Amino acid sequence: GHFGPQNAGNAVKALMDSLAPKANVRRNGSWLEIESSGLVPGDMISFKIGDIVPADCRLTEAINVSIDQAALTGESLPQSKKLGDQCFSGSTCKQGEAKGVVILTGANTFFGRAASLMGQDDDITGHLRKILAQIGSFCLVSIGIFVIAEILVLYAGFRYSYRRGLNNILVLLIGGIPIATPTVLSVTLAVGAQQLAKHKAIVTRITAIEEVAGVTILCSDKTGTLTTNKLTIDKSTIRTYGPFSADDVMLLAAYASRTENQDAIDSAVVQALGDVSRARAGIKLLDFKPFKPVDKRTEITWYFCLIIASSNVT
């Protein structure tokens, strides 16, 4: 019962530690690399492709910036950012370079507030504790009634001696109080918390396991939080028209996808081929227009390369 909440606290601490440990900040006219915990609102920071945004900031300079906010919003695709847009702490820069002014730090950031909510341990009594309290009250009242009845019967009716009657009353008290119930319950829930931890589930209150077990309907408006946040293509669901098969469609789609610096859609299409090298086998790329969410279209200009090998045998 003690180690479950302690491990949950460690998990929340690990979640907070996933914030960027370092940050490039401008102090006294020069750029320095400091701990992200040392940032304060008003600092000028910079980040580039591959960096984690160290604090909530508003962009003052943005060059082809694309930010991955999947961990915060559940969106699978990176979001383009321009001058004046806000970037959240804990998100990852997937493209470009940017500078911005820090507006929120630490637990006040969007990511920090989410982690703080996960770490909160309110004192609200759970349903399981209420049931145990009712069982305990019932046992105490029942034992009290039987003890009074036993005193009247043994001492007033049968004229038992004080010592002999006391022994019988102690047997009733010890046998009637469910001493082992809290221990057995705590061990059972702790085992359940360990099983959930293997599936990367954070349990902040052990009694919440029993409460979640009673849930029949779970409503959520975010897809990224309930999935693996990874796009895949099921070729069995592809419907084709004309002379093209599903494999032909996937091959043409792979031609119109990037094989380097891939986004989520390009990676899903190319991986669906099985053999990644087929995406550029036998063709020469002339022009490529990347995917645009507005018109949902990718274009490629290419031509076939025909290689003829010959040899002379004497």
Number of C-alpha atoms within 10 A of each C-alpha: 18 10 12 23 19 14 17 21 19 15 20 20 14 12 17 19 10 10 20 19 13 18 22 20 25 15 12 7 7 7 13 14 12 14 14 19 15 12 22 15 13 12 15 21 26 21 20 19 15 13 19 23 25 29 32 25 26 22 21 17 16 20 14 12 21 22 23 23 20 17 15 16 13 17 16 19 18 19 17 16 18 17 15 14 14 17 25 24 24 24 24 24 24 21 20 17 18 23 20 25 22 23 20 20 22 20 13 14 19 18 22 22 13 15 17 16 10 17 22 12 12 8 6 7 9 14 13 15 13 11 11 14 12 12 12 16 12 12 16 16 11 13 19 15 11 16 17 11 11 18 16 13 14 18 15 10 10 10 11 14 10 10 8 11 17 16 11 14 18 12 10 16 17 11 11 15 14 13 11 8 11 13 10 11 14 16 14 13 19 21 14 16 26 17 12 14 16 9 8 10 13 21 25 23 19 22 20 16 17 14 12 10 8 9 8 6 6 6 5 8 8 11 13 16 15 10 10 9 16 12 14 13 15 7 13 7 8 12 10 12 7 5 6 10 13 14 14 12 15 19 19 13 18 23 24 25 26 22 18 8 9 13 17 14 18 23 20 17 25 25 16 18 18 9 9 15 11 14 22 17 11 12 15 12 13 9 9 15 13 16 17 9 9 6 7 8 11 16 13 16 13 14 10 10 10 8 6 5 5 5 5 4 4 3
